[in-house]
Amino acid sequence: MSTDAFNGSRDDDRIVELDDEVAVLPEQTRDDTDRGWGERSWSNDDRLREDRPPHWD
Protein backbone atom coordinates (compact mmCIF):
# COMPACT_ATOMS: atom_id res chain seq x y z
CA MET A 1 0.00 0.00 0.00
CA SER A 2 1.32 3.45 -0.83
CA THR A 3 2.06 6.12 1.72
CA ASP A 4 -0.40 8.47 -0.05
CA ALA A 5 -3.29 6.44 1.32
CA PHE A 6 -2.03 7.04 4.83
CA ASN A 7 -1.52 10.79 4.28
CA GLY A 8 -5.13 11.31 3.17
CA SER A 9 -4.19 12.20 -0.42
CA ARG A 10 -6.63 10.32 -2.62
CA ASP A 11 -7.39 10.57 -6.30
CA ASP A 12 -11.07 11.16 -5.48
CA ASP A 13 -10.17 14.40 -3.71
CA ARG A 14 -8.25 15.84 -6.65
CA ILE A 15 -9.89 18.76 -8.47
CA VAL A 16 -10.10 18.27 -12.24
CA GLU A 17 -11.21 21.11 -14.48
CA LEU A 18 -13.07 19.92 -17.57
CA ASP A 19 -13.02 21.86 -20.80
CA ASP A 20 -16.25 21.49 -22.79
CA GLU A 21 -14.64 22.84 -25.97
CA VAL A 22 -12.46 19.78 -26.50
CA ALA A 23 -14.10 17.19 -28.75
CA VAL A 24 -13.49 13.77 -27.27
CA LEU A 25 -15.23 11.87 -30.02
CA PRO A 26 -15.75 13.08 -33.59
CA GLU A 27 -19.27 13.74 -34.83
CA GLN A 28 -18.78 11.28 -37.68
CA THR A 29 -16.25 8.51 -37.97
CA ARG A 30 -14.36 7.68 -41.15
CA ASP A 31 -16.38 4.47 -41.52
CA ASP A 32 -19.62 6.49 -41.63
CA THR A 33 -18.64 8.11 -44.94
CA ASP A 34 -18.69 6.89 -48.54
CA ARG A 35 -14.91 7.17 -48.67
CA GLY A 36 -14.62 4.93 -45.59
CA TRP A 37 -16.53 2.23 -47.47
CA GLY A 38 -14.22 2.58 -50.49
CA GLU A 39 -16.73 4.50 -52.58
CA ARG A 40 -16.21 7.81 -54.28
CA SER A 41 -18.12 10.66 -52.78
CA TRP A 42 -20.30 12.43 -55.30
CA SER A 43 -22.89 15.08 -55.14
CA ASN A 44 -26.04 15.33 -57.19
CA ASP A 45 -26.66 18.91 -56.08
CA ASP A 46 -25.21 20.61 -59.18
CA ARG A 47 -27.42 18.60 -61.54
CA LEU A 48 -30.47 19.27 -59.41
CA ARG A 49 -29.78 23.02 -59.44
CA GLU A 50 -29.41 22.99 -63.23
CA ASP A 51 -32.66 21.05 -63.68
CA ARG A 52 -34.60 23.40 -61.42
CA PRO A 53 -37.93 24.38 -62.96
CA PRO A 54 -38.07 28.01 -64.20
CA HIS A 55 -41.17 28.81 -62.14
CA TRP A 56 -39.15 28.23 -58.93
CA ASP A 57 -36.96 31.28 -59.61
C-alpha positions in Angstrom: 0.0 0.0 0.0 1.3 3.4 -0.8 2.1 6.1 1.7 -0.4 8.5 0.0 -3.3 6.4 1.3 -2.0 7.0 4.8 -1.5 10.8 4.3 -5.1 11.3 3.2 -4.2 12.2 -0.4 -6.6 10.3 -2.6 -7.4 10.6 -6.3 -11.1 11.2 -5.5 -10.2 14.4 -3.7 -8.3 15.8 -6.6 -9.9 18.8 -8.5 -10.1 18.3 -12.2 -11.2 21.1 -14.5 -13.1 19.9 -17.6 -13.0 21.9 -20.8 -16.3 21.5 -22.8 -14.6 22.8 -26.0 -12.5 19.8 -26.5 -14.1 17.2 -28.8 -13.5 13.8 -27.3 -15.2 11.9 -30.0 -15.8 13.1 -33.6 -19.3 13.7 -34.8 -18.8 11.3 -37.7 -16.2 8.5 -38.0 -14.4 7.7 -41.2 -16.4 4.5 -41.5 -19.6 6.5 -41.6 -18.6 8.1 -44.9 -18.7 6.9 -48.5 -14.9 7.2 -48.7 -14.6 4.9 -45.6 -16.5 2.2 -47.5 -14.2 2.6 -50.5 -16.7 4.5 -52.6 -16.2 7.8 -54.3 -18.1 10.7 -52.8 -20.3 12.4 -55.3 -22.9 15.1 -55.1 -26.0 15.3 -57.2 -26.7 18.9 -56.1 -25.2 20.6 -59.2 -27.4 18.6 -61.5 -30.5 19.3 -59.4 -29.8 23.0 -59.4 -29.4 23.0 -63.2 -32.7 21.0 -63.7 -34.6 23.4 -61.4 -37.9 24.4 -63.0 -38.1 28.0 -64.2 -41.2 28.8 -62.1 -39.1 28.2 -58.9 -37.0 31.3 -59.6 
